[in-house]
Amino acid sequence: MRYLGMALFAEGPTDYRFLPPVLRRTTENLCLQRAITTIEVGEILPLYSPEKYRKADLETQILEAAREAQGAFDILFIHTDGAGDAAAAYAERVQRASERIAAEIQPPQQRTIGVVPVREMEAWTLVDGDALRQAFGTVLNDSALGIPAKPREVEKILDPKQTLNLLYRQVMGSRRRKNSKKVEEFFEAIAERVQLSCLRQVPAFQRFEQELNDVLVEQGYIKKMKE
C-alpha cells in the first residue's frame, strides 16, 4: 500500500471550502480506475502563507508555505483564478511558484499541479444542477436556476460569483429571513455532490485533471491510460 499526501494553496478562504473535496474525489477516481497498487488517498492539507511572508509576492508565499509543510505532502495543488486568461495566470503564478519550489526545496520530492478556472472558482459550482438542488434543498430546474444547459458553458459566464449569488437569493426567497447562511457555507455540500462527469466537460477542469493524471503516472501511482 502507498499513501498519497496532498496539499492545497488557494487564493481565498472560500476556495478552501469547495476545492478540497473536488480535488480529493478526482484523485480517488483516477486511482480507483488505474492504480498500480492499493493507494490510501489522504485528506487535502490546506496551506497558508506563513505570517512573516504575508506581504511577500505570491510565489514566495507559496514557496514558504510549502517549505513549512515539507514532508507532509506528495502533491501540492496551487489554485489561482484565471480572470479571463487562464494560460497567463498559470504561467505567472503557478509556474513561477513551481519552479522556485523545485529549485529551493531539497530534495525536490513534491510535485505541483495548477488548478486554474478560466475566470473564478465559482464557475465550477454551477456545472451540475442536481448538486445545487440537493445542497440548497430546491426543486427548481436548471432553467429556473439560471445555469447553462451544458456544463462547459460555465466558462462563458463573465461573473460566476455574481451568478451564484443571484441563484442563491432566488432559491432561498422568503427563507432568507429564517436562514442566515451565506452561499459560501454550502460550497462543501456542493463539492461532495457535483458529478465529476459534469466537471470533466469544462475545458479548464480537463486541463487540471490531465496534469494530475500525468503526475500520478510519473510518480508511479497509476498506470498510463491506454491509447
C-alpha positions as protocol buffer text, in pm:
chain_id: "A"
residue {
  index: 1
  type: MET
  ca { x: 0 y: 0 z: 0 }
}
residue {
  index: 2
  type: ARG
  ca { x: 114 y: 354 z: -78 }
}
residue {
  index: 3
  type: TYR
  ca { x: 0 y: 672 z: 88 }
}
residue {
  index: 4
  type: LEU
  ca { x: -68 y: 980 z: -124 }
}
residue {
  index: 5
  type: GLY
  ca { x: -49 y: 1305 z: 69 }
}
residue {
  index: 6
  type: MET
  ca { x: -192 y: 1620 z: -89 }
}
residue {
  index: 7
  type: ALA
  ca { x: -195 y: 1988 z: -1 }
}
residue {
  index: 8
  type: LEU
  ca { x: -365 y: 2297 z: -140 }
}
residue {
  index: 9
  type: PHE
  ca { x: -262 y: 2661 z: -154 }
}
residue {
  index: 10
  type: ALA
  ca { x: -567 y: 2860 z: -267 }
}
residue {
  index: 11
  type: GLU
  ca { x: -638 y: 3224 z: -338 }
}
residue {
  index: 12
  type: GLY
  ca { x: -904 y: 3288 z: -76 }
}
residue {
  index: 13
  type: PRO
  ca { x: -1075 y: 3135 z: 228 }
}
residue {
  index: 14
  type: THR
  ca { x: -1391 y: 3028 z: 43 }
}
residue {
  index: 15
  type: ASP
  ca { x: -1183 y: 2833 z: -211 }
}
residue {
  index: 16
  type: TYR
  ca { x: -1078 y: 2601 z: 72 }
}
residue {
  index: 17
  type: ARG
  ca { x: -1444 y: 2505 z: 117 }
}
residue {
  index: 18
  type: PHE
  ca { x: -1511 y: 2391 z: -241 }
}
residue {
  index: 19
  type: LEU
  ca { x: -1182 y: 2275 z: -387 }
}
residue {
  index: 20
  type: PRO
  ca { x: -1056 y: 2013 z: -134 }
}
residue {
  index: 21
  type: PRO
  ca { x: -1349 y: 1771 z: -179 }
}
residue {
  index: 22
  type: VAL
  ca { x: -1334 y: 1807 z: -559 }
}
residue {
  index: 23
  type: LEU
  ca { x: -957 y: 1756 z: -573 }
}
residue {
  index: 24
  type: ARG
  ca { x: -973 y: 1457 z: -339 }
}
residue {
  index: 25
  type: ARG
  ca { x: -1261 y: 1293 z: -526 }
}
residue {
  index: 26
  type: THR
  ca { x: -1092 y: 1343 z: -863 }
}
residue {
  index: 27
  type: THR
  ca { x: -768 y: 1189 z: -735 }
}
residue {
  index: 28
  type: GLU
  ca { x: -952 y: 898 z: -576 }
}
residue {
  index: 29
  type: ASN
  ca { x: -1139 y: 835 z: -900 }
}
residue {
  index: 30
  type: LEU
  ca { x: -820 y: 822 z: -1108 }
}
residue {
  index: 31
  type: CYS
  ca { x: -659 y: 588 z: -855 }
}
residue {
  index: 32
  type: LEU
  ca { x: -966 y: 366 z: -844 }
}
residue {
  index: 33
  type: GLN
  ca { x: -957 y: 324 z: -1222 }
}
residue {
  index: 34
  type: ARG
  ca { x: -584 y: 265 z: -1278 }
}
residue {
  index: 35
  type: ALA
  ca { x: -393 y: 226 z: -950 }
}
residue {
  index: 36
  type: ILE
  ca { x: -78 y: 15 z: -971 }
}
residue {
  index: 37
  type: THR
  ca { x: -116 y: -87 z: -608 }
}
residue {
  index: 38
  type: THR
  ca { x: -351 y: -12 z: -319 }
}
residue {
  index: 39
  type: ILE
  ca { x: -339 y: 363 z: -252 }
}
residue {
  index: 40
  type: GLU
  ca { x: -461 y: 547 z: 54 }
}
residue {
  index: 41
  type: VAL
  ca { x: -554 y: 897 z: -59 }
}
residue {
  index: 42
  type: GLY
  ca { x: -523 y: 1143 z: 226 }
}
residue {
  index: 43
  type: GLU
  ca { x: -736 y: 1445 z: 302 }
}
residue {
  index: 44
  type: ILE
  ca { x: -626 y: 1773 z: 146 }
}
residue {
  index: 45
  type: LEU
  ca { x: -396 y: 1970 z: 374 }
}
residue {
  index: 46
  type: PRO
  ca { x: -471 y: 2344 z: 349 }
}
residue {
  index: 47
  type: LEU
  ca { x: -158 y: 2558 z: 322 }
}
residue {
  index: 48
  type: TYR
  ca { x: -141 y: 2926 z: 408 }
}
residue {
  index: 49
  type: SER
  ca { x: 133 y: 3183 z: 380 }
}
residue {
  index: 50
  type: PRO
  ca { x: 342 y: 3197 z: 700 }
}
residue {
  index: 51
  type: GLU
  ca { x: 283 y: 3518 z: 896 }
}
residue {
  index: 52
  type: LYS
  ca { x: 622 y: 3671 z: 816 }
}
residue {
  index: 53
  type: TYR
  ca { x: 566 y: 3628 z: 441 }
}
residue {
  index: 54
  type: ARG
  ca { x: 209 y: 3760 z: 416 }
}
residue {
  index: 55
  type: LYS
  ca { x: 326 y: 4077 z: 240 }
}
residue {
  index: 56
  type: ALA
  ca { x: 569 y: 3899 z: 7 }
}
residue {
  index: 57
  type: ASP
  ca { x: 495 y: 3826 z: -359 }
}
residue {
  index: 58
  type: LEU
  ca { x: 263 y: 3531 z: -422 }
}
residue {
  index: 59
  type: GLU
  ca { x: 529 y: 3287 z: -542 }
}
residue {
  index: 60
  type: THR
  ca { x: 727 y: 3349 z: -223 }
}
residue {
  index: 61
  type: GLN
  ca { x: 417 y: 3295 z: -12 }
}
residue {
  index: 62
  type: ILE
  ca { x: 353 y: 2962 z: -185 }
}
residue {
  index: 63
  type: LEU
  ca { x: 718 y: 2860 z: -158 }
}
residue {
  index: 64
  type: GLU
  ca { x: 737 y: 2931 z: 213 }
}
residue {
  index: 65
  type: ALA
  ca { x: 404 y: 2762 z: 282 }
}
residue {
  index: 66
  type: ALA
  ca { x: 536 y: 2453 z: 101 }
}
residue {
  index: 67
  type: ARG
  ca { x: 866 y: 2470 z: 289 }
}
residue {
  index: 68
  type: GLU
  ca { x: 682 y: 2490 z: 623 }
}
residue {
  index: 69
  type: ALA
  ca { x: 481 y: 2176 z: 536 }
}
residue {
  index: 70
  type: GLN
  ca { x: 770 y: 1988 z: 376 }
}
residue {
  index: 71
  type: GLY
  ca { x: 730 y: 1613 z: 417 }
}
residue {
  index: 72
  type: ALA
  ca { x: 356 y: 1636 z: 478 }
}
residue {
  index: 73
  type: PHE
  ca { x: 251 y: 1604 z: 114 }
}
residue {
  index: 74
  type: ASP
  ca { x: 349 y: 1448 z: -218 }
}
residue {
  index: 75
  type: ILE
  ca { x: 138 y: 1674 z: -439 }
}
residue {
  index: 76
  type: LEU
  ca { x: 71 y: 2044 z: -396 }
}
residue {
  index: 77
  type: PHE
  ca { x: -230 y: 2190 z: -573 }
}
residue {
  index: 78
  type: ILE
  ca { x: -189 y: 2561 z: -648 }
}
residue {
  index: 79
  type: HIS
  ca { x: -516 y: 2741 z: -716 }
}
residue {
  index: 80
  type: THR
  ca { x: -545 y: 3075 z: -886 }
}
residue {
  index: 81
  type: ASP
  ca { x: -840 y: 3220 z: -1076 }
}
residue {
  index: 82
  type: GLY
  ca { x: -773 y: 3286 z: -1442 }
}
residue {
  index: 83
  type: ALA
  ca { x: -955 y: 3622 z: -1456 }
}
residue {
  index: 84
  type: GLY
  ca { x: -1027 y: 3556 z: -1824 }
}
residue {
  index: 85
  type: ASP
  ca { x: -676 y: 3440 z: -1921 }
}
residue {
  index: 86
  type: ALA
  ca { x: -605 y: 3105 z: -1759 }
}
residue {
  index: 87
  type: ALA
  ca { x: -286 y: 3046 z: -1957 }
}
residue {
  index: 88
  type: ALA
  ca { x: -133 y: 3372 z: -1835 }
}
residue {
  index: 89
  type: ALA
  ca { x: -244 y: 3308 z: -1478 }
}
residue {
  index: 90
  type: TYR
  ca { x: -84 y: 2964 z: -1486 }
}
residue {
  index: 91
  type: ALA
  ca { x: 243 y: 3096 z: -1627 }
}
residue {
  index: 92
  type: GLU
  ca { x: 266 y: 3398 z: -1397 }
}
residue {
  index: 93
  type: ARG
  ca { x: 161 y: 3236 z: -1071 }
}
residue {
  index: 94
  type: VAL
  ca { x: 155 y: 2855 z: -1078 }
}
residue {
  index: 95
  type: GLN
  ca { x: 460 y: 2801 z: -1297 }
}
residue {
  index: 96
  type: ARG
  ca { x: 678 y: 3054 z: -1117 }
}
residue {
  index: 97
  type: ALA
  ca { x: 594 y: 2909 z: -776 }
}
residue {
  index: 98
  type: SER
  ca { x: 650 y: 2556 z: -908 }
}
residue {
  index: 99
  type: GLU
  ca { x: 995 y: 2644 z: -1039 }
}
residue {
  index: 100
  type: ARG
  ca { x: 1100 y: 2800 z: -710 }
}
residue {
  index: 101
  type: ILE
  ca { x: 975 y: 2504 z: -509 }
}
residue {
  index: 102
  type: ALA
  ca { x: 1166 y: 2264 z: -734 }
}
residue {
  index: 103
  type: ALA
  ca { x: 1482 y: 2474 z: -708 }
}
residue {
  index: 104
  type: GLU
  ca { x: 1476 y: 2571 z: -341 }
}
residue {
  index: 105
  type: ILE
  ca { x: 1320 y: 2280 z: -152 }
}
residue {
  index: 106
  type: GLN
  ca { x: 1552 y: 1979 z: -134 }
}
residue {
  index: 107
  type: PRO
  ca { x: 1511 y: 1700 z: -206 }
}
residue {
  index: 108
  type: PRO
  ca { x: 1258 y: 1802 z: -475 }
}
residue {
  index: 109
  type: GLN
  ca { x: 1008 y: 1528 z: -398 }
}
residue {
  index: 110
  type: GLN
  ca { x: 689 y: 1733 z: -403 }
}
residue {
  index: 111
  type: ARG
  ca { x: 510 y: 1795 z: -731 }
}
residue {
  index: 112
  type: THR
  ca { x: 287 y: 2092 z: -804 }
}
residue {
  index: 113
  type: ILE
  ca { x: -33 y: 2096 z: -1006 }
}
residue {
  index: 114
  type: GLY
  ca { x: -223 y: 2405 z: -1120 }
}
residue {
  index: 115
  type: VAL
  ca { x: -594 y: 2448 z: -1053 }
}
residue {
  index: 116
  type: VAL
  ca { x: -691 y: 2742 z: -1274 }
}
residue {
  index: 117
  type: PRO
  ca { x: -1057 y: 2810 z: -1362 }
}
residue {
  index: 118
  type: VAL
  ca { x: -1087 y: 3044 z: -1661 }
}
residue {
  index: 119
  type: ARG
  ca { x: -1245 y: 3319 z: -1453 }
}
residue {
  index: 120
  type: GLU
  ca { x: -1341 y: 3222 z: -1098 }
}
residue {
  index: 121
  type: MET
  ca { x: -1371 y: 2903 z: -894 }
}
residue {
  index: 122
  type: GLU
  ca { x: -1745 y: 2969 z: -855 }
}
residue {
  index: 123
  type: ALA
  ca { x: -1797 y: 2870 z: -1219 }
}
residue {
  index: 124
  type: TRP
  ca { x: -1723 y: 2509 z: -1122 }
}
residue {
  index: 125
  type: THR
  ca { x: -2002 y: 2519 z: -863 }
}
residue {
  index: 126
  type: LEU
  ca { x: -2252 y: 2581 z: -1145 }
}
residue {
  index: 127
  type: VAL
  ca { x: -2188 y: 2275 z: -1364 }
}
residue {
  index: 128
  type: ASP
  ca { x: -2435 y: 2035 z: -1202 }
}
residue {
  index: 129
  type: GLY
  ca { x: -2794 y: 2138 z: -1136 }
}
residue {
  index: 130
  type: ASP
  ca { x: -2865 y: 1824 z: -933 }
}
residue {
  index: 131
  type: ALA
  ca { x: -2578 y: 1901 z: -695 }
}
residue {
  index: 132
  type: LEU
  ca { x: -2715 y: 2253 z: -642 }
}
residue {
  index: 133
  type: ARG
  ca { x: -3068 y: 2127 z: -587 }
}
residue {
  index: 134
  type: GLN
  ca { x: -2952 y: 1874 z: -330 }
}
residue {
  index: 135
  type: ALA
  ca { x: -2730 y: 2122 z: -148 }
}
residue {
  index: 136
  type: PHE
  ca { x: -2986 y: 2404 z: -141 }
}
residue {
  index: 137
  type: GLY
  ca { x: -3296 y: 2189 z: -98 }
}
residue {
  index: 138
  type: THR
  ca { x: -3488 y: 2314 z: -402 }
}
residue {
  index: 139
  type: VAL
  ca { x: -3678 y: 2159 z: -693 }
}
residue {
  index: 140
  type: LEU
  ca { x: -3614 y: 2443 z: -940 }
}
residue {
  index: 141
  type: ASN
  ca { x: -3494 y: 2312 z: -1275 }
}
residue {
  index: 142
  type: ASP
  ca { x: -3174 y: 2425 z: -1444 }
}
residue {
  index: 143
  type: SER
  ca { x: -3352 y: 2690 z: -1648 }
}
residue {
  index: 144
  type: ALA
  ca { x: -3517 y: 2839 z: -1341 }
}
residue {
  index: 145
  type: LEU
  ca { x: -3184 y: 2833 z: -1158 }
}
residue {
  index: 146
  type: GLY
  ca { x: -3026 y: 3021 z: -1446 }
}
residue {
  index: 147
  type: ILE
  ca { x: -2738 y: 2782 z: -1505 }
}
residue {
  index: 148
  type: PRO
  ca { x: -2610 y: 2690 z: -1854 }
}
residue {
  index: 149
  type: ALA
  ca { x: -2764 y: 2399 z: -2040 }
}
residue {
  index: 150
  type: LYS
  ca { x: -2419 y: 2246 z: -2097 }
}
residue {
  index: 151
  type: PRO
  ca { x: -2155 y: 2227 z: -1822 }
}
residue {
  index: 152
  type: ARG
  ca { x: -1875 y: 2353 z: -2048 }
}
residue {
  index: 153
  type: GLU
  ca { x: -2065 y: 2679 z: -2096 }
}
residue {
  index: 154
  type: VAL
  ca { x: -1996 y: 2791 z: -1738 }
}
residue {
  index: 155
  type: GLU
  ca { x: -1665 y: 2927 z: -1869 }
}
residue {
  index: 156
  type: LYS
  ca { x: -1862 y: 3183 z: -2072 }
}
residue {
  index: 157
  type: ILE
  ca { x: -2014 y: 3336 z: -1758 }
}
residue {
  index: 158
  type: LEU
  ca { x: -1838 y: 3671 z: -1707 }
}
residue {
  index: 159
  type: ASP
  ca { x: -1909 y: 3692 z: -1333 }
}
residue {
  index: 160
  type: PRO
  ca { x: -1962 y: 3340 z: -1189 }
}
residue {
  index: 161
  type: LYS
  ca { x: -1961 y: 3468 z: -831 }
}
residue {
  index: 162
  type: GLN
  ca { x: -2244 y: 3710 z: -901 }
}
residue {
  index: 163
  type: THR
  ca { x: -2436 y: 3443 z: -1092 }
}
residue {
  index: 164
  type: LEU
  ca { x: -2410 y: 3204 z: -799 }
}
residue {
  index: 165
  type: ASN
  ca { x: -2520 y: 3470 z: -550 }
}
residue {
  index: 166
  type: LEU
  ca { x: -2823 y: 3561 z: -764 }
}
residue {
  index: 167
  type: LEU
  ca { x: -2911 y: 3192 z: -792 }
}
residue {
  index: 168
  type: TYR
  ca { x: -2883 y: 3152 z: -416 }
}
residue {
  index: 169
  type: ARG
  ca { x: -3107 y: 3451 z: -344 }
}
residue {
  index: 170
  type: GLN
  ca { x: -3365 y: 3316 z: -588 }
}
residue {
  index: 171
  type: VAL
  ca { x: -3361 y: 2970 z: -427 }
}
residue {
  index: 172
  type: MET
  ca { x: -3387 y: 3099 z: -73 }
}
residue {
  index: 173
  type: GLY
  ca { x: -3654 y: 3361 z: -142 }
}
residue {
  index: 174
  type: SER
  ca { x: -3865 y: 3404 z: 170 }
}
residue {
  index: 175
  type: ARG
  ca { x: -3649 y: 3151 z: 351 }
}
residue {
  index: 176
  type: ARG
  ca { x: -3363 y: 3403 z: 369 }
}
residue {
  index: 177
  type: ARG
  ca { x: -3507 y: 3567 z: 678 }
}
residue {
  index: 178
  type: LYS
  ca { x: -3500 y: 3235 z: 857 }
}
residue {
  index: 179
  type: ASN
  ca { x: -3173 y: 3125 z: 701 }
}
residue {
  index: 180
  type: SER
  ca { x: -2876 y: 3345 z: 784 }
}
residue {
  index: 181
  type: LYS
  ca { x: -2628 y: 3123 z: 600 }
}
residue {
  index: 182
  type: LYS
  ca { x: -2417 y: 3265 z: 321 }
}
residue {
  index: 183
  type: VAL
  ca { x: -2385 y: 3079 z: -7 }
}
residue {
  index: 184
  type: GLU
  ca { x: -2020 y: 3000 z: 74 }
}
residue {
  index: 185
  type: GLU
  ca { x: -2135 y: 2779 z: 360 }
}
residue {
  index: 186
  type: PHE
  ca { x: -2285 y: 2541 z: 102 }
}
residue {
  index: 187
  type: PHE
  ca { x: -1966 y: 2505 z: -101 }
}
residue {
  index: 188
  type: GLU
  ca { x: -1855 y: 2182 z: 67 }
}
residue {
  index: 189
  type: ALA
  ca { x: -2202 y: 2029 z: 22 }
}
residue {
  index: 190
  type: ILE
  ca { x: -2196 y: 2117 z: -349 }
}
residue {
  index: 191
  type: ALA
  ca { x: -1840 y: 1986 z: -387 }
}
residue {
  index: 192
  type: GLU
  ca { x: -1930 y: 1650 z: -235 }
}
residue {
  index: 193
  type: ARG
  ca { x: -2228 y: 1613 z: -469 }
}
residue {
  index: 194
  type: VAL
  ca { x: -2112 y: 1758 z: -802 }
}
residue {
  index: 195
  type: GLN
  ca { x: -2070 y: 1490 z: -1066 }
}
residue {
  index: 196
  type: LEU
  ca { x: -1717 y: 1454 z: -1197 }
}
residue {
  index: 197
  type: SER
  ca { x: -1870 y: 1375 z: -1535 }
}
residue {
  index: 198
  type: CYS
  ca { x: -2007 y: 1732 z: -1541 }
}
residue {
  index: 199
  type: LEU
  ca { x: -1680 y: 1890 z: -1432 }
}
residue {
  index: 200
  type: ARG
  ca { x: -1495 y: 1689 z: -1696 }
}
residue {
  index: 201
  type: GLN
  ca { x: -1687 y: 1873 z: -1967 }
}
residue {
  index: 202
  type: VAL
  ca { x: -1528 y: 2203 z: -1861 }
}
residue {
  index: 203
  type: PRO
  ca { x: -1202 y: 2273 z: -2053 }
}
residue {
  index: 204
  type: ALA
  ca { x: -1024 y: 2428 z: -1754 }
}
residue {
  index: 205
  type: PHE
  ca { x: -1105 y: 2125 z: -1540 }
}
residue {
  index: 206
  type: GLN
  ca { x: -989 y: 1897 z: -1821 }
}
residue {
  index: 207
  type: ARG
  ca { x: -650 y: 2071 z: -1820 }
}
residue {
  index: 208
  type: PHE
  ca { x: -623 y: 2034 z: -1443 }
}
residue {
  index: 209
  type: GLU
  ca { x: -714 y: 1664 z: -1450 }
}
residue {
  index: 210
  type: GLN
  ca { x: -471 y: 1592 z: -1732 }
}
residue {
  index: 211
  type: GLU
  ca { x: -188 y: 1746 z: -1532 }
}
residue {
  index: 212
  type: LEU
  ca { x: -292 y: 1547 z: -1226 }
}
residue {
  index: 213
  type: ASN
  ca { x: -306 y: 1230 z: -1434 }
}
residue {
  index: 214
  type: ASP
  ca { x: 43 y: 1291 z: -1573 }
}
residue {
  index: 215
  type: VAL
  ca { x: 190 y: 1346 z: -1226 }
}
residue {
  index: 216
  type: LEU
  ca { x: 26 y: 1034 z: -1084 }
}
residue {
  index: 217
  type: VAL
  ca { x: 160 y: 829 z: -1376 }
}
residue {
  index: 218
  type: GLU
  ca { x: 508 y: 980 z: -1341 }
}
residue {
  index: 219
  type: GLN
  ca { x: 518 y: 909 z: -968 }
}
residue {
  index: 220
  type: GLY
  ca { x: 405 y: 551 z: -1017 }
}
residue {
  index: 221
  type: TYR
  ca { x: 64 y: 571 z: -853 }
}
residue {
  index: 222
  type: ILE
  ca { x: -143 y: 487 z: -1159 }
}
residue {
  index: 223
  type: LYS
  ca { x: -94 y: 314 z: -1493 }
}
residue {
  index: 224
  type: LYS
  ca { x: -73 y: 515 z: -1811 }
}
residue {
  index: 225
  type: MET
  ca { x: -404 y: 530 z: -1995 }
}
residue {
  index: 226
  type: LYS
  ca { x: -418 y: 302 z: -2297 }
}
residue {
  index: 227
  type: GLU
  ca { x: -434 y: 491 z: -2624 }
}
